[in-house]
Amino acid sequence: MLGRVNHIAIAVPDLAAATAAYRDTLGAAVSPPQALPEHGVTVVFVELPNTKVELLQPLGDTSPIAAFLEKNPSGGMHHICYEVDDILLARDRLVEAGARVLGDGQPKTGAHGKPVLFLHPKDFFGTLIELEQA
Amino acid sequence: MLGRVNHIAIAVPDLAAATAAYRDTLGAAVSPPQALPEHGVTVVFVELPNTKVELLQPLGDTSPIAAFLEKNPSGGMHHICYEVDDILLARDRLVEAGARVLGDGQPKTGAHGKPVLFLHPKDFFGTLIELEQA
């Protein structure tokens, strides 16, 4: 069921500083910042040859990464996003296997404009998993 | 400088249960467990089309992931490993840019038999970064 790793998301308190670290210190190609107010984050894409890292900074008062940064003020790895061919089929198999889908169980439109779901980290050993229909 | 994401490492308290979750619930291809006593871990590789996830369980009394699991008893994302062409060149550039290399600054032989270094997570917004000479 799991396809490619679409991205690894890293929450950071200071997006400009994190972007500079990945660009200047680590020598990676980075995108300009993109504000995604409907997702409560500003994102910078770090382009690697086989996948990407997404640096996320909270945007607005109800950012989904605000609680994570309260617990981890320096930042940290927030989630892994895997691609799936059919997100409804994936969801139904996961629910049947006993895994919990966050929210109301309906796919939402993710930051890339595609249907996404998040799985409960307690079912996957502390890792928040995002599934995106590729 | 940064090349491919070689792997994403996830520390887990119960490798058999985590392997079953990735294989049976998430439908991924997983390897048999490999004990790496010289690295203080037992590892299962989760093979994705473009990279891999490594599930790590402590092995022995001085495992490098023991402290992480004390802080995160359910498990969690532990580090990201990026490939580099020349690890000594990468190290020298990083040190010149002010980043801290863990240990004595000399590459060690990593779990894949290749030279590796770890960078201080405080310099990279809470993310532990491993560099592996590809």
Boltz contact constraints between the chains, C-beta under 6 A:
constraints:
  - contact:
      token1: [A, 1]
      token2: [B, 27]
      max_distance: 6.0
  - contact:
      token1: [A, 2]
      token2: [B, 26]
      max_distance: 6.0
  - contact:
      token1: [A, 2]
      token2: [B, 28]
      max_distance: 6.0
  - contact:
      token1: [A, 4]
      token2: [B, 49]
      max_distance: 6.0
  - contact:
      token1: [A, 4]
      token2: [B, 50]
      max_distance: 6.0
  - contact:
      token1: [A, 5]
      token2: [B, 48]
      max_distance: 6.0
  - contact:
      token1: [A, 5]
      token2: [B, 51]
      max_distance: 6.0
  - contact:
      token1: [A, 10]
      token2: [B, 127]
      max_distance: 6.0
  - contact:
      token1: [A, 12]
      token2: [B, 125]
      max_distance: 6.0
  - contact:
      token1: [A, 18]
      token2: [B, 125]
      max_distance: 6.0
  - contact:
      token1: [A, 25]
      token2: [B, 97]
      max_distance: 6.0
  - contact:
      token1: [A, 25]
      token2: [B, 99]
      max_distance: 6.0
  - contact:
      token1: [A, 26]
      token2: [B, 2]
      max_distance: 6.0
  - contact:
      token1: [A, 27]
      token2: [B, 1]
      max_distance: 6.0
  - contact:
      token1: [A, 28]
      token2: [B, 2]
      max_distance: 6.0
  - contact:
      token1: [A, 48]
      token2: [B, 5]
      max_distance: 6.0
  - contact:
      token1: [A, 49]
      token2: [B, 4]
      max_distance: 6.0
  - contact:
      token1: [A, 50]
      token2: [B, 4]
      max_distance: 6.0
  - contact:
      token1: [A, 50]
      token2: [B, 5]
      max_distance: 6.0
  - contact:
      token1: [A, 50]
      token2: [B, 50]
      max_distance: 6.0
  - contact:
      token1: [A, 50]
      token2: [B, 51]
      max_distance: 6.0
  - contact:
      token1: [A, 51]
      token2: [B, 5]
      max_distance: 6.0
  - contact:
      token1: [A, 51]
      token2: [B, 50]
      max_distance: 6.0
  - contact:
      token1: [A, 51]
      token2: [B, 51]
      max_distance: 6.0
  - contact:
      token1: [A, 72]
      token2: [B, 126]
      max_distance: 6.0
  - contact:
      token1: [A, 74]
      token2: [B, 126]
      max_distance: 6.0
  - contact:
      token1: [A, 75]
      token2: [B, 125]
      max_distance: 6.0
  - contact:
      token1: [A, 75]
      token2: [B, 126]
      max_distance: 6.0
  - contact:
      token1: [A, 76]
      token2: [B, 126]
      max_distance: 6.0
  - contact:
      token1: [A, 77]
      token2: [B, 77]
      max_distance: 6.0
  - contact:
      token1: [A, 77]
      token2: [B, 127]
      max_distance: 6.0
  - contact:
      token1: [A, 97]
      token2: [B, 25]
      max_distance: 6.0
  - contact:
      token1: [A, 99]
      token2: [B, 25]
      max_distance: 6.0
  - contact:
      token1: [A, 125]
      token2: [B, 12]
      max_distance: 6.0
  - contact:
      token1: [A, 125]
      token2: [B, 18]
      max_distance: 6.0
  - contact:
      token1: [A, 125]
      token2: [B, 75]
      max_distance: 6.0
  - contact:
      token1: [A, 126]
      token2: [B, 72]
      max_distance: 6.0
  - contact:
      token1: [A, 126]
      token2: [B, 74]
      max_distance: 6.0
  - contact:
      token1: [A, 126]
      token2: [B, 75]
      max_distance: 6.0
  - contact:
      token1: [A, 126]
      token2: [B, 76]
      max_distance: 6.0
  - contact:
      token1: [A, 127]
      token2: [B, 10]
      max_distance: 6.0
  - contact:
      token1: [A, 127]
      token2: [B, 77]
      max_distance: 6.0
